Amino acid sequence: MNRSKSEQLFRRAQELIPGGVNSPVRAFRSVGGNPPFIARGEGSHIFDADGNEYIDYVGSWGPLLLGHRHPAILAALEQALTVGTSFGAPTEQEVEMAAAICEAVPSIEMVRLVNSGTEATMAAIRVARGFTGRDLIIKFEGCYHGHVDSLLVKAGSGLATLGIADTQGVPQAFCDTTVALPYNDAEAVETAFRQHSGRIAAVIVEPVVGNMGCVQPLPGYLEALREITARHGALLIFDEVMTGFRVAFGGAQQRYGIRPDLTTLGKVIGGGLPVGAYGGRRDIMSKVAPAGPIYQAGTLSGNPLAVAAGLAMLRYLKAHPEIYTQLEARATVLCAAVPEGITLNRVGSMFTFFFTGGPVTDYESAKRSDTARFGRFFQAMLERGIYLAPSQFEAAFLSAAHTEEDLRRTVEAAREAFSA
């Protein structure tokens, strides 16, 4: 493929933007080469600045469950633009958005809209600390909850991709408030609660991990987290920024039948625009200002454009539940192309090819993957017009816009790439 214009844009970007990108994993550092600069998207396809066309399995890192430029979302945005872009004041659609979220996710009785997934998780742990009067948070190695200072301890996503263990710029005192444990190890959680008796405010977890690649919970693991936290008076926070409305309409908590105390959301609920939310039990959320003493605010929270797009997305998904059945079926077809010697992890329309022969159940097993081999596979797929996440440690996403022809072309490309 000719990518001369993308190369020119990337050279200029590196002079103006750190690393030439506005989020680290976009830089292609772990897979070699430089990123194509995307000019537009349509359905399941994206087109770069040089006119090259790709079948897209990144989907803006998960939000585009319906694909690019879905008519229902475009219509909602066009209508929103006729009344204004931002007010910094309450609107009727914010209430409708809150109602739609509470109806879809039974554990959420009250919800607060924010501007990003990072902001949602930052607020959720503050609320957990304020509600319990405790300071410590348990997180899991390889789980990424945004670039919140205290949650960057042994985080996945871009840190795993770039080989950064713990970022500079975070005071040790912040790290000391976080206990990082192996994912899928309930006994480690029991031990931590014994060692820090009466000090742990909450356990925050990606119920299906997407930030060390897609890693599903082992049978009984989420149930154990629910029981342990309840027994010790701590809160259970599900970070469903990635899985919310993605692995099921009601998120991973619906898929696995677990009711957390707090939930963070993002991505899909914005319909492709920047948005986040956190919510949960009424008695907990009633402590958030101005109703209570735990302060959190945001000038652009409930932005009319993001709310309009998100509300259109949620309403469309509610009206078309068959989308989830379709996604399961097509993901099964797509993932059937994986040969022996490569581990496939998939939950719903999220999946990862791990270039390792053994099962991947936690961060340590994910790190055993052959990242150099993944890089060669990634480049082979890109040259064949298949756009995957440029990291072994990220999930890929199927959308309702992917056609059977897209799947056929992808499977054919994958077989060629694997054999090469």
SEZAMI-357982 format. One record per atom (N, C-alpha, C): residue in one letter; y, z, x. Coordinates in steps of 0.1 Angstrom, whole numbers, plus 2048, in hexadecimal, padded with zeros to 3 digits. Example, Ala and Ser with C-alpha at 12.3 -4.5 7.8 and 13.67 -1.06 7.14 Angstrom:
// residues 2
A7C784E884A7D384E87BA7DF84E884S7EA847880S7F5847889S80084F881
***
This chain:
// residues 420
M7F4800808M800800800M80D800809N8167F9804N8237F980BN82B805806R82F80E80ER83781A80AR84481B813S84A80F816S85580F81FS861817819K86381580CK86F81C806K86C82B805S86082F802S85D83D802S85F843810E85A83C81BE85C841828E86B84282CQ873839828Q88183A82AQ887846823L883848816L88885380FL884860815F87886181AF87386D820F87A87082DR87D866835R885869841R89386E83ER899869834R8A686E830R8A587C82AA89B87E822A89988B81CA897896826Q890893831Q88E89D83BQ89B8A2842E8A589A842E8B289E847E8BA8A783EL8B68A7831L8BE8AE827L8B78B9820I8AA8B9820I8A18C2819I8978C8822P8948D5823P88A8DA82CP87D8D482AG8788CD835G86B8C6835G86C8BA82CG8778B6827G8798AA81FG8748AC811V8718B880CV86B8BA7FFV8718C77F9N8718C77ECN8768D37E5N86B8DD7E1S85F8DA7E5S8548E47E3S84A8E07EEP8458EA7F6P83E8E7803P8328DD802V8298DF7F7V81D8D77F7V81F8C97F5R82B8C57F1R82E8B77EER82F8AF7FCA8308B6807A8338AF813A8278A881AF81B8A9814F80F8A3819F80B8A7827R8108B382BR80D8B8839R7FE8B983CS7F78BE832S7E88C1834S7DF8B5832V7E58AA82DV7DC89E82BV7E0892834G7EB89383BG7F0889843G7F887F83CG801878843G80A86E83DG815875836N81D86D82FN829871829N82886E81AP82F876812P82D875803P8348687FDP82E8627F4P8358577ECP83F85E7E3F84B8587E2F85585D7D9F8548567CCI85285F7C2I84F85A7B4I85C8557ADA85B8497A7A8668447A0A865846791R85984578BR85784777DR84984A779G84784E76DG839851768G83884B75AE82B847757E828842749E81A845746G81884D73CG80A851738G803859743S7F8853748S7F1859753S7F4853761H7FE84B761H80184476EH80F848773I811847780I81E849786I82083D790F82D83A793F83182F79BF83A8347A5D8388307B2D8418347BCD84D82B7BFA85582F7C8A8628277CBA85F8197CFD8538177D5D8508097D9D8488017CFG8468077C3G8408007B8G8318027B8N82B80A7C1N81D80D7C0N8198157B4E80E8127AEE8098197A2E7FD8227A5Y7FD82E79FY7F38387A1Y7EE83E794I7E1841793I7DC849788I7DF85878CD7E685F784D7EB86C788D7E2878783Y7DD87F78DY7D688C78AY7DD89878FV7EA897791V7F28A3794V7FA8A7787G7FF89D780G8068A0774G8118AB775S8198A977FS8248B2782S81E8C0784W8128C178AW80B8CD78DW8078D5781G8038CD776G7FD8D376BG8048D275DP8118D175DP8188D2750P8158C6746L8128BA74CL8118AE744L8048AC73EL8008B5735L7F38B472EL7F28A8726L7FE8A3721L7FE897719L80188A721G80388C72EG807880736G81687F737H81B87573EH829872740H82F86B734R83B870731R84486A727R83C869719H836874715H830873708H83A8726FDP8388696F3P8428666E9P8478736E1A83F87C6DEA8438886D7A84D8906DFI84A8916ECI8538996F5I8608926F7L8608846F9L86C87D6FBL87587D6EEA86F87D6E3A87687E6D6A87D88B6D5A8768966D9A87C8A36D8A8888A56E2L88689F6EEL8918A06F7L89D8986F3E89B88C6EDE8A68846E8E8AE88B6DDQ8A68926D5Q8AD89A6CAQ8B58A56D0A8AF8AC6DAA8B68B76E0A8C38B36E7L8C38A76EDL8CF8A36F4L8DA8A06EBT8D789E6DET8E289B6D4T8EA8A86D1V8E58B46D5V8EC8C06D1V8F18C86DDG8EC8C56E9G8F18CC6F5G8E58CF6FFT8E98D270BT8DF8D4715T8DD8E3718S8E78EC716S8E68FA719S8F1901712F8EE90D70DF8F8915706F8F992470BG8EE929712G8EE937716G8F094070AA8EA93B6FFA8EB9436F2A8DE9406EAP8DB9496E1P8CF9476D9P8CF93A6D1T8C39346D0T8C19286C7T8B592A6BEE8B59236B3E8AA9246AAE89D91F6B0Q89D9156B9Q8919106BFQ88A91A6C8E8929236CEE88D92E6D7E8839376CEV88893A6C2V8809426BAV87393B6B6E87492E6B3E8689266AFE85F9256BBM8649236C7M85C9236D3M8549306D5A85B93B6D3A8559486D5A84A94A6CAA84C9456BEA8429466B3A83693E6B7A8389326BCA82D9296BFA82492F6CAI82B9356D4I82393B6DFI81B9476DAC8229506D2C81B95C6CDC80F9586C3E81194D6BCE8069496B3E7FA9446BBA7FD93D6C6A7F29366CDA7EB9406D6V7F294A6DCV7EC9536E5V7EC9616DFP7E19666D9P7E09726D1P7E597E6D9S7E397F6E6S7E798B6EES7F698C6EFI7FD9816ECI80C9826EDI8129856DFE8189916DEE81E9956D2E82D9936D3M8339936DFM8419906E1M8429896EEV84C9806EFV84D9776FBV85B9756FFR85D97470CR86B971712R86A964719L87395B716L87394E71DL87B94F72AV877949735V87E949742V87E93A747N880939754N88392B759N878925762S86E92E766S86492976FS85893376EG84D92E773G841937774G84394377ET84A940789T84E94A792T85695578CE860951784E86895B77DE860963773A85695D76CA84E963763A84596E769T83F96B774T83797577BT83F980781M84B97D787M85398778CM857991781A85B98C775A85F99576AA85399D765A847996764A83B99D75FA8389A9768I8389A8775I8349B477DI83F9BE77DR84C9BA77BR8569C4779R8549CC76CV8519C5761V84E9CC755V8429D5756A8389D075DA82C9D975FA82F9E6766R8379E5770R83B9F0778R8449FA76FG84D9F4768G8569FC760G84FA03755F8459FC74FF83DA01744F834A0D748T82EA0B754T824A15758T82AA20761G836A1D767G83BA27770G834A2777DR82DA1C781R825A1B78DR82BA10795D827A0F7A2D82DA057ABD8239FA7B0L8169FD7B1L80D9F47B8L8089E97AEI8069DD7B4I8019D27ADI7F59CD7B4I7EA9CA7ADI7DE9C47B3I7DF9B57B0K7DE9AD7BAK7DD99E7B9K7D099A7C1F7CD98D7C0F7C09887C6F7C397D7D0E7BC97E7DBE7BE9747E6E7BC9667E1G7C595E7E5G7C59507E0G7CB94D7D3C7CF9577CCC7D69557BFC7E59557C2Y7EB94B7BCY7FA9497BFY80194C7B2H80B9547B2H8139587A7H8229557A8G82494A7AFG8329467B2G83794D7BFH84394A7C3H84894F7CFH84F95C7CEV8499657C6V84E9737C5V84B97A7D2D8549827D8D8529887E5D8459907E6S8439997DCS8379A27DDS82A99B7DAL82B98F7D4L81F9887D0L81B97D7DAL82297B7E5L81F9717EFL8149767F9V80F9827F7V8059877FFV7F89807FDK7F3979807K7E6972806K7E69697FAA7F19617F8A7F29587EDA7EC94B7F0G7E89437E6G7E39367E8G7ED92B7E8S7EA9207E1S7F49157DFS7F99107ECG80690E7EDG80C9097F9G80A911806L80991E804L806926810L7F8923816A7EE92180DA7E191E812A7E1910818T7E8907811T7E98F9816T7EF8F8824L7FA900826L8018FF833L7FB90983DG7F191183AG7EC91B843G7F5926846I7FE92A83CI80793583EI800941838A7FD94C840A7F695783AA7FF95F831D80A964836D81496B82ED822967833T82A96382AT83795D82ET840967834Q84896283EQ85396A844Q85E96B839G86697683BG871978832G86E982827V862987826V85E99181CV85D99E824P8659A8820P8649B5827P8569BB825Q8529C3830Q8459C982FQ8449D3823A84F9D9820A84F9E2815A84B9DC808F84F9CF806F84B9C87FAF83C9C57FAC8379C1806C8289BE807C8209CB804D8269D7808D81F9E3806D81D9E77F7T8249E07EET8229E37E0T8179DA7DAT8109D27E2T8069C97DDT7F99CB7E4V7EF9CC7DCV7E19CE7E1V7DA9C07DEA7D69B97E9A7D09AC7E8A7C19AE7E9L7B99A97DFL7AB9AA7DFL7A499D7DDP79799C7E0P79098F7DEP78E98C7CFY7909807CCY78E97B7BEY77F97C7BBN77C97F7AEN76E97F7A9N76698B7AFD76D9957B4D7669A17B9D76B9AD7B1A7649B17A6A7689BC79EA7679C97A5E75D9CA7ADE75B9D77B4E7679DA7BDA76D9D07C3A7799D27CCA7849D87C4V7859D47B7V7909D97AEV78D9E87ABE7819EB7A8E77D9F97A5E780A027B2T77D9FD7BDT780A047CAT78FA067CBA7979FC7C9A7A69FD7CAA7ABA087C1F7A6A087B5F7ABA127ABF7A8A207AFR79CA227B5R798A2F7BBR7A1A337C6Q7A4A297CFQ7ACA2C7DBQ7BBA2F7D8H7C0A287CDH7CEA2A7C9H7CFA307BBS7C9A3A7B9S7C8A407ACS7D6A447A6G7D8A3F79AG7E5A42793G7F1A3A798R7EFA307A1R7FAA297A7R7FBA1A7A4I7F0A1579EI7F0A0679CI7F5A0378EA8009FB78DA8069F8781A7FF9ED77AA7FA9E3781A7F49D777BA7EB9D0784V7E29C877EV7DA9BE785V7DF9B0780I7E49A8789I7E899A785I7DE99078AV7D9987782V7CF97E786V7D197077FE7CD966786E7CB959780E7BD95977AP7BC95976DP7AF95A767P7A694F76BV7AB94376DV7A5938774V7AE93477FV7AA93578BV7B3933796V7B5924798G7C292179AG7C591379DG7CC9117AAN7CE91C7B2N7D691B7BEN7CF91D7CBM7C191E7CAM7B991C7D6M7AF9117D3G7B49087CAG7AB8FF7C3G7A79057B7C7A08FE7AEC79B9047A2C78F90D7A4V79091A7A1V7859237A2V78492B796Q77892B78FQ776931783Q772940785P77494877BP76F95677CP76095677AL75A95F782L74B961780L749968773P73D96776DP73A96E760P73C97D761G744982758G747991758G753995760Y75898C768Y763991771Y770994769L77498C760L78098E759L77E99A74FE77299B74AE76F9A7741E7709B4749A76C9B3756A76D9BF75FA77B9C3761L7839B9764L7929BC766L7989C275AR7949BD74ER79A9C3742R7959D2740E7899D5743E7849E2741E78A9EC74CI78A9E7758I78F9F0763I79E9F4761T7A69EA75ET7B49ED75CT7B79F6750A7B09F3745A7B19FC739A7ADA0A73CR7A2A0C744R79DA19747R7A7A2174FH7AEA1A758H7B7A21761H7C6A2175DG7C9A1C751G7D7A1C74CG7E0A12753A7DAA07759A7E29FD75FA7E29F1755L7EB9E7758L7EC9DB74FL7E49D0756L7DF9C774EL7D99BB752L7E29AF74FI7E69A8759I7EF99D758I7E799075BF7E6987751F7E197A754F7EC970757D7EB96A763D7F5960767D7EF953762E7F494F756E7EF942750E7FA937751V80293875BV80C92D75DV80592075EM7F991F765M7F2913766M7E891175BT7E191B757T7D691A74DT7DB91B73EG7E692073CG7EB92172EG7ED914727F7E691271CF7E6906714F7DF8FA71CR7DA8FD727R7D38F3730R7C48F472EV7BE8FF730V7AF90072FV7AB903721A7B4906718A7B290870AA7BF90A704F7C09086F7F7CD9096F0F7D39176F3G7CB9216F2G7CF92F6F4G7CD934702G7CB92A70BG7CA92D719G7BC93371DA7BB93772AA7AF93D72FA7AA949727Q7B4951722Q7B095D71BQ7A995970EQ7AC94E708Q7A59496FCQ797944701R79793C70BR78A936710R780941714Y78594C71AY77B95771EY77B963715G78496370BG78396E702G78897C707I79397B710I798987716I7A7989711R7AB99570ER7B8998709R7C09A0714P7C899971CP7D09A0726P7DC9A871FD7E39B0727D7EE9B8722D7FB9AF723L7FC9A772EL80799E730L802991734T809986731T806979735T812972739T81196A744T81C961749T818953746L82294B742L81F93D73EL82A934745G827927745G83091D74BG82A90F749K82E906751K8288F9751K8278F2743V81B8F373DV8198EC730V8238EF725I8288FC725I83190071AI83F8FA71CG8418F3727G84E8ED729G84D8DE726G8418D9723G8408CA721G8458C272CG8458C7738G8498C0744G8578C4749L85E8CD742L86B8D2746L8698E074CP8728E5754P8718F275AP8728FD750V86890574FV868910746V85D91A74AG85E927745G854931747G85693B73CA84C94473BA84C94E731A843959735Y846965730Y83D971731Y83D978724G83197E721G830985714G82498D714G823995709G81799D708G8189A76FCR8129B36FER8129BD6F4R8219C16F0R8239C36E3R8309C66DER8359D36E4D82D9DD6E6D8329EA6ECD8379E86FAI8319DF701I8359DC70FI8429D470FM8429C9708M84D9C0708M85A9C6702S8589D06F9S8639D76F3S86B9DF6FEK8669E070AK86D9E7715K8769DE71CV8769D1719V87F9C7720V88D9C771AA8979C7723A8A59C771FA8A89BB717P8B09BC70CP8B89C8709P8B19D26FFA8A59CF6FCA89E9D86F3A89A9E56FAG8989E4708G8939EF710G89A9EF71DP8959F8726P89C9FB733P8989F273FI88E9E873DI88A9E0748I8929D3747Y89A9D0752Y8A39C5751Y89D9B8756Q8A09AE74FQ89D9A0753Q8A699774CA8AB98D753A8B598474CA8B4976752G8BA96C74CG8BB95E751G8C5956749T8CE950750T8D9949749T8D393D742L8C9936748L8C492A741L8B792C73AS8B3939738S8A793C731S8A8936723G89D93071EG89D92A711G8A691E710N8A791771BN8AF90A71CN8AA901711P8B48FB709P8B08F36FEP8A78E7701L8A98E170CL8A18D5710L8938D9713A8918E471AA8838E971EA87C8EE711V8848F5709V87E8FA6FCV87A8EF6F3A8828E46F2A87F8D96E9A8728D26EEA8718CF6FBA8668C9701A8598D16FFG85B8DE702G84F8E7701G84A8E96F3L8548EA6EAL8508EC6DBL8498DF6D6A84E8D36DAA8478C76D7A8398C66DCM8378CB6E8M82A8CB6EFM8218D46E7L8258E16E4L81C8EA6DEL8198E66D0R8228E06C9R8208DC6BBR8168D06BBY8178C76C5Y80E8BC6C6Y8008C06C9L7FE8CA6D2L7F18CF6D5L7EB8D66CAK7F38DE6C2K7ED8E56B6K7E98DB6ACA7F08D06AAA7EC8C66A0A7E18BD6A5H7DE8BD6B2H7D38B46B7H7C98BC6C0P7C28C66BAP7B98CE6C2P7AE8C66C8E7AB8B96C3E7A18B16C9E7A48AD6D8I7B08AF6DCI7B48AC6EAI7AC8B36F3Y7A98C06F0Y7A18C86FAY7938C46FBT78D8C06F0T77F8BA6F0T77F8AD6F8Q7898A56F6Q78A8996FEQ78C89B70DL7948A5710L7968A871EL7898AD725E7828B671EE7758BB723E76B8AF726A76A8A671CA76189B71DA765892729R77188F72AR776885734R77588C742A778899743A77789F750A7698A0754T75F8A174BT7518A174FT74D893755V75288874FV74F87B754V755879762L76287D763L76987C770L76288377BC75E88F778C759898783C74A895786A74488C77EA736888781A73588078EA74087B793A74087379FA73E87B7ACV73E8887ABV73E8907B7V7308907BEP72F88C7CAP72288B7D0P71D8997D5E7108997DAE70B8A57E0E7138A97EDG7148B67EFG71B8BA7FBG72A8BD7F9I72E8BB7EDI73C8BE7E9I73B8C67DCT7438D17DCT7438DB7D1T74D8D77C7L7498D67BBL7528D37B0L7548E07A8N7618E47A6N7648EF79DN76D8E9792R7698EB785R7718E677AR7718F076FV77D8F2769V77E8F975CV7878F1753G7828EC748G7898E373FG78E8D7747S79B8D4747S7A18C974DS7A78CC75BM7A38D7760M7A78DB76EM79B8D9777F79C8D3783F7908D278CF7958D079AT78B8D37A3T78D8D27B2T7818CD7B8F7818C37C1F7768C07CAF7788C87D7F76F8D17DAF7708D97E6F7668D27F0F76C8CF7FCF7638C9806F75C8D480ET7538DA807T74A8E480CT73D8E3804G7328E780AG7258E6803G7228F27FAG7288FD7FDG7249097F5G72D90C7EAP72A9167E1P7329197D6P74091E7DAV74A91C7D2V7589217D5V75B92A7CAT75C9377CDT75E9427C3T76A94B7C7D7709497D3D77B9517D7D78294A7E2Y78C9517E7Y79594A7F2Y78D9487FFE784951802E77D94F80FE77494380ES76D942803S764936802S76C929800A77892A7FAA78091E7F9A785919807K788923810K78D92081DK78291A826R77691A822R76B91482AR76B905829S773900820S7748F181DS7788EA829D7738DE82BD7778D5836D7848CE832T7908D3836T79C8CE831T79F8C1838A79A8BE844A79D8B184AA7958A6842R7898A983ER7828A0835R78989D828F78E8A8822F7958A7816F7A189D818G7A889F823G7B4897826G7B0888827R7A588582DR7A087782DR79D87281FF79687A817F793877809F7A0874801F7AA87D803F7B687C7FCF7BD86E7FFQ7BE86B80CQ7C485F810Q7BD85280BA7AF85380BA7A7848806A7AA8467F7M7AB8517EFM7AE8507E1M7BC84B7DFL7C58507E7L7D384B7E5L7D483C7E7E7CE8377F1E7CE8297F4E7C78217E9R7BF8277E1R7B88217D6R7C08237C9G7CC8297CAG7D482B7BEG7D18377B6I7CB8417BCI7C784E7B5I7D08597BBY7D885F7B3Y7E286A7B8Y7DC8777B5L7D787E7C0L7D288C7BEL7DC8967C5A7DA8A37C3A7E28AD7CAA7E08AC7D9P7EA8AB7E1P7E88AA7EFP7E48B67F7S7DA8BD7F1S7D58CA7F7S7C78CD7F2Q7BF8D17FBQ7B28D67F7Q7B38E27EEF7BE8E97EFF7BF8F67E8F7C88F57DBE7C78EA7D5E7CE8E87C8E7C48E27BEA7C78E47B1A7BF8DE7A7A7C48D07A3A7BB8C879EA7BF8BC798A7BF8BD788F7C78B5781F7C88B6773F7C68A976CL7BE8AA762L7BC89E759L7C58A074DS7CA894748S7D389573CS7CD88D731A7D288F725A7CE888719A7D187971AA7DA876723A7DE868725A7D486072DH7CB866735H7C285F73DH7B8858734T7B684B737T7AE84372FT7A0842735E79683C72EE789839733E78A83073FE79382673FE79581D74AE79A825756D7A482E754D7A883775FD79C83E766L79484375DL78884B762L77F84176AR77D836765R77482C76CR779828779R78682677AR78C822787R78C82E790T78E83A78BT78E846794T780848799V776848791V76984A795V7658407A0E76883379EE7658287A7E76C82B7B5A77982F7B4A7808327C0A77A83E7C7A7768487C0A7718547C6A7648517CDR75B8497C7R74F8467CDR75183E7DAE75B8357DAE75E82E7E7E7648387F1A76C8417EDA77384A7F6A7688547FCF7608597F3F7558637F7F74C85C802S7488507FFS73F849808S746846815A753844815A75A841821A75C84E82A
***
